[in-house]
């Protein structure tokens, strides 16, 4: 097991990473402060791992809330169902919520914990690669709206993150690749050496080689923990974690939530960000082709869906959390491994990229 710490003063918390951690009750129990718990999971994950979580806690004082599976259910209605379940179980301010599942479960359950009785403690137990390396760390919680992804939510840090890498053994290949997209992101933000490692070890990741997966998860969480500690509320540096996300969220919203997995949309979005960076002369053709090759090797899309017109794409991008005072900010690359958040891009070059990519 490896343990990282997200340094946030009195709200600091550990990220435990390793195999078999769902049998390590001593990692969970110090973070359960009240007499009651509620486990939020979904119909896919619960049959696999809910009983193991029950063994970690006092199940006689626990309530389970099982959600339908999929991005399409990351909604206000699902959030309301969690509230109802907690109220019916007489959960109070000392209740601890445990989010068992992928990014959707973690986001919506985390938002429920942030807002139920104005905030209760929660623990993240991610079971997908994407959730392990990204959404379970950093305290971003929320739900989608038909007009925009993740537009409603709150910053609410967990008490701890428990990453049992054995749960990846039951993850399907498409979801595994979707998680690798977020792993690749960290290299292009600020770690070119990690890009080299990914190029050399991508086959091992796809084959679920345990040491390779553990290293990729650890290094990704290390990057995120450092960025979150420096900029918890995304006032500056943390926005770098959104490389490819403004493009990717437009794909998810435009296609309908769940048709493209989040990681698939982010993969295509990163390529679009690279192409816009190339149009500005900051990186060259070889850099973009190398990114496309790495993403394709991870079995991820490198082009956005042709079903979204350039005009529709641009409109969707205008409804984004990185719009400030009506000005869109994008994460672009000044060089490979040197990303920046900027509003100083040429809108005509953006239109050029959109026109080319969505009709490729």
C-alpha positions in Angstrom: 0.0 0.0 0.0 1.1 3.6 -0.7 -0.4 6.6 1.0 -0.6 10.2 -0.2 -1.8 13.1 1.8 -3.9 16.0 0.4 -2.5 18.9 2.5 -5.4 21.2 3.4 -4.6 22.1 7.0 -7.2 20.8 9.4 -9.1 19.3 6.5 -6.1 17.2 5.2 -6.9 13.6 4.3 -5.1 10.5 3.1 -5.4 8.6 -0.2 -4.6 5.0 0.4 -3.7 3.0 -2.8 -3.1 -0.7 -3.1 -4.6 -4.2 -3.5 -6.9 -5.7 -1.0 -7.7 -2.5 0.8 -11.4 -3.4 1.1 -10.3 -5.8 3.8 -8.5 -3.2 5.8 -11.1 -1.9 8.2 -8.4 0.1 10.1 -8.1 2.4 7.2 -11.8 3.4 7.3 -12.9 3.3 10.9 -10.8 6.3 12.1 -12.8 8.4 9.6 -16.3 7.3 10.8 -17.1 9.7 13.6 -20.8 9.1 14.3 -22.9 6.1 15.1 -24.5 5.7 11.6 -23.3 5.3 8.1 -24.9 5.3 4.7 -23.4 3.6 1.6 -24.3 5.0 -1.8 -23.5 2.7 -4.7 -25.0 1.7 -8.0 -26.7 -1.4 -9.4 -23.4 -2.6 -11.1 -21.0 -2.1 -8.3 -23.1 -3.0 -5.3 -23.4 -6.7 -6.1 -19.6 -6.9 -6.4 -18.3 -4.9 -3.4 -21.1 -3.8 -1.1 -20.7 -6.8 1.2 -17.0 -6.1 1.5 -17.8 -2.5 2.6 -20.3 -3.8 5.1 -17.5 -5.8 6.7 -15.6 -2.6 7.2 -18.4 -0.8 9.1 -21.1 -1.6 11.6 -23.8 -2.7 9.1 -26.4 -2.8 11.8 -26.2 1.0 11.9 -25.9 1.4 8.1 -28.3 2.2 5.3 -27.6 1.4 1.7 -28.9 3.6 -1.2 -28.4 1.9 -4.6 -28.6 4.1 -7.7 -29.1 3.2 -11.3 -25.8 3.1 -13.2 -24.7 5.7 -15.8 -24.0 9.3 -16.5 -27.6 9.8 -17.5 -28.5 9.5 -13.8 -26.2 12.2 -12.5 -29.2 14.4 -12.0 -31.2 16.4 -9.5 -33.8 13.6 -9.4 -31.1 11.1 -8.3 -29.8 13.6 -5.7 -33.3 13.9 -4.3 -33.6 10.2 -4.1 -30.4 10.1 -1.9 -31.9 12.8 0.3 -35.1 10.8 0.7 -33.2 7.6 1.6 -31.2 9.5 4.2 -34.2 11.2 5.7 -36.1 7.9 5.9 -33.2 6.4 7.7 -33.1 9.3 10.1 -29.5 10.2 9.2 -28.2 13.1 11.2 -25.2 15.5 11.0 -22.9 12.8 12.5 -23.7 10.3 9.8 -20.8 9.4 7.5 -21.6 8.7 3.8 -19.5 6.3 1.9 -19.5 6.6 -1.9 -18.8 3.2 -3.5 -18.5 3.3 -7.2 -17.2 5.4 -10.2 -17.2 9.1 -10.9 -21.0 9.4 -11.1 -21.6 7.9 -7.7 -18.8 9.9 -6.1 -19.9 13.2 -7.6 -23.6 12.9 -6.8 -23.1 11.2 -3.4 -20.5 13.7 -2.5 -22.9 16.6 -3.4 -25.5 14.9 -1.2 -23.0 14.8 1.7 -22.0 18.5 1.0 -25.6 19.6 1.2 -27.5 17.2 3.6 -28.1 19.1 6.8 -25.5 21.6 5.4 -22.7 19.1 5.2 -21.8 15.7 6.6 -18.6 13.7 6.4 -18.0 11.3 3.6 -15.5 8.8 2.3 -14.6 8.0 -1.3 -14.2 4.4 -2.3 -13.7 4.6 -6.1 -14.0 1.4 -8.2 -13.2 2.8 -11.7 -9.8 4.0 -12.9 -11.2 7.4 -13.8 -12.6 7.9 -10.3 -9.4 6.7 -8.8 -7.1 9.1 -10.6 -9.4 12.1 -10.8 -12.9 12.5 -9.5 -12.5 10.9 -6.0 -9.7 13.3 -5.1 -10.1 17.0 -4.6 -13.6 17.5 -3.3 -15.4 18.5 -6.5 -19.0 17.2 -6.2 -22.0 17.9 -8.3 -24.6 16.9 -10.8 -25.3 17.6 -14.5 -27.9 19.9 -16.0 -29.4 19.3 -19.5 -27.7 22.5 -20.6 -24.3 21.8 -19.1 -22.2 19.2 -17.4 -21.2 19.6 -13.7 -22.7 23.1 -13.5 -24.4 22.5 -10.1 -22.3 21.3 -7.2 -20.0 22.2 -4.3 -16.5 21.8 -3.1 -16.6 19.3 -0.3 -13.5 17.3 0.7 -13.8 13.7 1.7 -12.4 12.3 5.0 -10.3 9.8 3.1 -10.0 8.1 -0.3 -9.6 4.3 -0.3 -8.4 2.9 -3.6 -8.5 -0.9 -3.8 -6.8 -1.6 -7.1 -8.2 -5.1 -7.1 -11.6 -3.6 -8.0 -10.2 -2.8 -11.5 -10.3 -6.6 -12.2 -14.1 -6.3 -12.7 -13.9 -3.1 -14.8 -14.8 -3.5 -18.5 -12.3 -2.6 -21.1 -14.1 0.5 -22.3 -14.2 2.0 -18.8 -10.5 1.2 -18.2 -9.5 3.1 -21.4 -11.8 6.0 -20.3 -9.8 6.2 -17.1 -6.5 6.2 -18.9 -7.5 9.4 -20.6 -7.3 11.2 -17.3 -4.0 9.6 -16.6 -2.6 10.9 -19.9 -3.9 14.3 -19.0 -1.5 14.7 -16.1 1.5 14.2 -18.4 0.4 16.9 -20.8 -0.3 19.3 -18.0 3.2 19.4 -16.5 5.0 16.0 -16.6 6.6 15.1 -20.0 8.6 12.3 -18.3 5.2 10.6 -17.5 4.2 10.9 -21.1 7.4 8.9 -22.0 6.5 6.3 -19.4 2.9 6.0 -20.7 4.2 5.5 -24.3 6.5 2.7 -23.0 3.9 1.1 -20.7 0.5 1.5 -22.4 0.2 -2.1 -23.3 0.8 -3.1 -19.6 -2.0 -0.7 -18.5 -4.4 -2.2 -21.0 -3.4 -5.7 -19.9 -4.1 -4.6 -16.3 -0.6 -5.4 -15.1 -0.9 -4.6 -11.4 2.4 -2.8 -10.9 1.9 -0.6 -13.9 -1.7 0.3 -12.9 -0.6 1.0 -9.3 2.2 3.3 -10.5 -0.1 5.2 -12.9 -2.7 5.7 -10.2 -0.1 6.8 -7.6 1.6 9.3 -9.9 -1.8 10.7 -11.1 -3.0 11.1 -7.5 0.3 12.7 -6.6 -0.1 15.4 -9.2 -3.8 16.0 -8.3 -3.0 16.2 -4.5 -0.3 18.8 -5.1 -2.5 20.9 -7.3 -5.5 20.7 -5.0 -3.4 21.6 -2.0 -2.2 24.7 -3.8 -5.6 25.8 -5.2 -8.5 24.0 -3.6 -11.3 26.2 -5.1 -9.9 26.4 -8.6 -9.0 30.1 -8.4 -6.0 29.5 -10.6 -3.6 26.6 -11.0 -6.3 23.9 -10.4 -8.0 24.9 -13.6 -5.1 23.2 -15.4 -6.7 19.9 -14.5 -9.4 20.8 -17.1 -7.1 20.2 -20.1 -9.5 19.0 -22.8 -12.5 19.3 -20.6 -14.2 22.4 -22.1 -14.2 20.6 -25.5 -15.0 17.2 -23.8 -17.9 18.5 -21.8 -19.4 20.0 -25.0 -19.2 16.5 -26.5 -20.9 14.9 -23.5 -23.7 17.5 -23.4 -24.2 17.7 -27.1 -24.4 13.9 -27.6 -26.5 13.2 -24.5 -25.0 12.2 -21.2 -23.7 8.6 -21.3 -23.4 8.1 -25.0 -19.7 9.1 -24.8 -18.0 8.2 -21.6 -16.4 11.1 -19.8 -12.9 9.8 -20.5 -13.6 9.3 -24.2 -14.9 12.9 -24.6 -11.8 14.2 -22.7 -9.5 12.2 -25.0 -10.9 13.9 -28.1 -11.0 17.2 -26.2 -7.3 17.0 -25.4 -6.5 16.5 -29.1 -8.7 19.5 -30.0 -6.8 21.6 -27.3 -3.5 20.4 -28.9 -4.7 21.4 -32.3 -5.7 24.8 -31.2 -2.3 25.2 -29.5 -0.6 24.2 -32.7 -2.7 26.8 -34.7 -1.2 29.4 -32.4 2.3 28.1 -33.1 3.0 27.0 -29.5 3.5 23.3 -30.4 4.1 21.6 -33.8 2.6 19.0 -36.0 4.8 16.2 -34.5 3.6 17.0 -31.0 0.0 16.8 -32.0 0.5 13.5 -33.9 2.4 12.0 -30.9 -0.6 12.9 -28.7 -3.0 11.4 -31.2 -0.9 8.2 -31.4 -0.8 7.8 -27.6 -4.5 8.4 -27.2 -5.3 6.0 -30.0 -3.0 3.4 -28.4 -5.1 3.7 -25.3 -8.1 2.7 -27.5 -9.7 6.1 -27.1 -11.2 8.4 -29.8 -9.0 11.2 -31.2 -11.7 13.0 -33.1 -15.0 14.6 -31.8 -18.4 13.3 -33.1 -19.4 14.7 -36.5 -23.0 14.9 -35.2 -22.3 18.2 -33.4 -22.0 21.1 -35.8 -19.3 23.7 -35.3 -21.9 26.3 -34.3 -23.5 24.0 -31.8 -20.1 23.0 -30.5 -19.1 26.7 -29.9 -22.4 27.4 -28.2 -22.0 24.4 -25.9 -18.5 25.6 -25.0 -19.9 28.9 -24.0 -21.8 27.2 -21.1 -18.7 26.2 -19.1 -17.4 26.8 -15.6 -14.3 28.4 -17.1 -16.4 31.3 -18.6 -15.7 34.3 -16.4 -17.4 37.6 -17.0 -18.6 36.3 -20.3 -15.0 35.4 -21.4 -14.1 31.8 -22.2 -10.9 30.5 -20.7 -9.3 27.4 -22.2 -6.4 25.1 -21.0 -3.9 25.1 -23.9 -0.3 24.0 -24.3 2.6 26.4 -24.6 4.8 23.3 -24.9 4.4 19.6 -24.2 4.1 19.3 -20.5 3.6 23.1 -20.1 -0.1 23.8 -20.0 -1.7 27.2 -19.2 -5.2 28.6 -18.6 -5.7 31.4 -21.0 -8.4 33.6 -22.6 -5.8 34.9 -25.0 -6.6 32.7 -27.9 -7.7 33.7 -31.4 -11.5 33.0 -31.7 -11.0 32.6 -35.5 -8.5 29.8 -34.9 -10.9 28.1 -32.5 -13.6 28.2 -35.3 -11.1 26.7 -37.7 -10.4 23.8 -35.3 -14.0 23.2 -34.7 -14.9 23.3 -38.4 -12.1 20.8 -39.2 -12.5 18.4 -36.3 -16.3 17.9 -36.3 -16.3 17.2 -40.0 -13.2 15.0 -40.1 
